[in-house]
Structure formats: C-alpha cells, structure tokens
Amino acid sequence: MTNYKKLEVWTLAMDIVKEIYDLTKRYPNDERYGLISQTNRAAISIPSNIAEGMGRNYTKDTVQFLHVSRGSAYELETLLNVAMMINIVDEQTYRKINNMLESSIRLINGFINYLERKK
C-alpha cells in the first residue's frame, strides 16, 4: 500500500486535529476533563486510524480501521454540536470545522469504496 502521509484523506484529518487543538485551547477550564479531552481524542482518532489501517497487510483490516476513523469524525461532529449548543463555539468556527469534517467523511467513504472495489 501507499504511504499514508501522502493521502489527502490523512492530510485533511491532520488539518482537522490542528484546528481542534487551536479551538479547544479557548474552551473554559472546567471542560478540561470533559469536552476538551473527548474532543481532542476524537480528532486524533481520525488520522490515527487511517495510519493504522494503512499499516495492515490486509484490505479488510484497512477498511475496518477506516470505518473507525469515520466513526470518530461523526463523534467529533457531535461534540462540536454540543459545544455550539452550550455557546462555547460560535457558528462561524463551527461551520468552518464542520465543512472540513464533511469533506473528511466524503474522502474516507471514497477510500473505503475504492478499497472494497479493488478486492
């Protein structure tokens, strides 16, 4: 398989991690062990699972890790919705990161479909 660092799906996921870390630095301190921790972990999980999946020798395993990555993207989307709902995140920031997440999910879905057709 190809080097995961060259994949658009991975590089976009890494950009999301950067955006999320920059964002959660501005969250209130009382969310340190709640939303901050969970949001950061969900963000990190997206590119981490893409990388781990690419390190597997079997397409089936790679696809499974991509499914986990996609699940983390949906989790992150939900956490951002919560943060916006409780007025921690403004609508403009939410839209920017949500657009990145939607693109990421499309790329993950496309990669899954590509690998499944290739079998």
Secondary structure, DSSP 8 states (H G I E B T S, - for coil): ---GGG-HHHHHHHHHHHHHHHHHTTS-GGGIIIIIHHHHHHHHHHHHHHHHHHTSSSHHHHHHHHHHHHHHHHHHHHHHHHHHHTTSS-HHHHHHHHHHHHHHHHHHHHHHHHHHHH-
